[in-house]
Amino acid sequence: MTYSETSVPAAGKLAAEERSFDTIHDRSQFGSAKWANQWDEFSPRVQGDGLVSLWTADMDFRAPEPVIARLREAVDHGIYGYTKRDPAHYDIVKSWFERRHGWSVGVETLLPAPAIMPSVAAILRTFTQPGDGVIVQAPVYSPYFQVIRDNGRNLLINRLKLVNGAYELDLDDFERQAASGARAFLLCNPHNPAGKAWTREELECLDALCERYGILVISDDIHCDIRLNDRPHIVYSSISDGAAARSFICTAPTKTFNLAGVPAATLSVADPKRREELFQVMQASFMLNANYFGRLALEIAYTSGDPWLEALTPYVRENVRLVCDVAASGLPGVLPMRPDASFLVWLDARELDARVDGVHRFFVERAGVNLYDGRVYGPGGEGFIRLNVGCPRSVLAQALERMTSALRSL
Ligand SMILES: Cc1ncc(COP(=O)(O)O)c(C=O)c1O
């Protein structure tokens, strides 16, 4: 089944207030990392006061109303004991991926997981040995570096090639890394920070090399659902039986529905032996009890969240357009990369970076806008900044206005 053949409920069925992503919510009171506790490796003293905060990857929107209602019921119930994921969740997850992405995943391949990164760590610890090489494609989501290094594996960086303002694979370099002792490849699909959805052809090229060098593929699909153009999300394991056999697909509703604080994830492991082995390791690590709220949020989001997502997507798309328009007219030296998916915009600010001696610090100090410093994303991120457009348009407009004024006064 393809996405267009499905009967996704229309956005019009949402209550008007729920469709309004324009409302500004004060997020400072509940310890929000994005608003109350701002820091990163390069700017440890960035503080929230007066800053417009467009950095870490959650959104400033309320979750879908059915999710909130269910969580409210659970809060009011008042007993927050141990929970397990319901076996019915496998059908719910299958149905979600079938209707949103045309991926017909076998329910028997699915495993419950607490979140994406603990799962990546568990997979690495189960199927690779200390010292084994693990490939990542930089610039990339920085905890990838950490999960590889902190688990004693050897980080192998395959730099993406920047061609005419867009990223392309460097397959020659990938092969060099593959031949240098790689045992696993941690794929970000779609890619964070650039929001690039890898094509079937690109994934097939990577898979041919992974097959040749006996490399396992851990695919992190957390950003797959917010699709901003008609490029489909291709799930790695759907490209061939061989790709399915050597891959681990990691999914979660947390980015899609803004549920990072109530996490739950689902893995698909097609190879039965590896699935059993991973299950045993996760069990031995006590990873299988579900988060009480995360379990409920996943269930309701995947069953009732389509109208909300249908309303969110054009809003995010319009925010991306605003960034591109303002950058073209008022941010000389800042070139946005249009994402295929996600609510993140990767800005090539290398020219400005050189002019102002550090573009991230410049926008924090001179504009009062906190973006993510591209250096966090590793080699190739220098001089870039990542802007999170998952916020009310007026907040984004204010940030862009401040950035424009700061540049004007240079
Ligand atoms: C690509 C990517 N993977 C994983 C995560 C985090 O996932 P989790 O919180 O489920 O570990 C993020 C969060 O920003 C992300 O961008």
Ligand as a Chemical Component Dictionary entry (heavy atoms), coordinates in Angstrom:
data_LIG
# 
_chem_comp.id                   LIG 
_chem_comp.type                 NON-POLYMER 
_chem_comp.pdbx_formal_charge   0 
_chem_comp.three_letter_code    LIG 
# 
loop_
_chem_comp_atom.comp_id 
_chem_comp_atom.atom_id 
_chem_comp_atom.alt_atom_id 
_chem_comp_atom.type_symbol 
_chem_comp_atom.charge 
_chem_comp_atom.model_Cartn_x 
_chem_comp_atom.model_Cartn_y 
_chem_comp_atom.model_Cartn_z 
_chem_comp_atom.pdbx_ordinal 
LIG C1 C1 C 0 18.628 11.485 14.531 1  
LIG C2 C2 C 0 18.205 11.353 15.958 2  
LIG N1 N1 N 0 18.240 10.149 16.539 3  
LIG C3 C3 C 0 17.870 9.973  17.823 4  
LIG C4 C4 C 0 17.456 11.046 18.592 5  
LIG C5 C5 C 0 17.108 10.829 20.021 6  
LIG O1 O1 O 0 16.251 9.732  20.154 7  
LIG P1 P1 P 0 15.879 9.156  21.568 8  
LIG O2 O2 O 0 15.524 10.325 22.430 9  
LIG O3 O3 O 0 14.716 8.262  21.293 10 
LIG O4 O4 O 0 17.067 8.406  22.069 11 
LIG C6 C6 C 0 17.409 12.324 18.011 12 
LIG C7 C7 C 0 17.010 13.491 18.816 13 
LIG O5 O5 O 0 17.243 14.624 18.469 14 
LIG C8 C8 C 0 17.785 12.473 16.668 15 
LIG O6 O6 O 0 17.749 13.672 16.059 16 
# 
loop_
_chem_comp_bond.comp_id 
_chem_comp_bond.atom_id_1 
_chem_comp_bond.atom_id_2 
_chem_comp_bond.value_order 
_chem_comp_bond.pdbx_ordinal 
LIG C1 C2 SING 1  
LIG C2 N1 SING 2  
LIG C2 C8 DOUB 3  
LIG N1 C3 DOUB 4  
LIG C3 C4 SING 5  
LIG C4 C5 SING 6  
LIG C4 C6 DOUB 7  
LIG C5 O1 SING 8  
LIG O1 P1 SING 9  
LIG P1 O2 DOUB 10 
LIG P1 O3 SING 11 
LIG P1 O4 SING 12 
LIG C6 C7 SING 13 
LIG C6 C8 SING 14 
LIG C7 O5 DOUB 15 
LIG C8 O6 SING 16 
# 
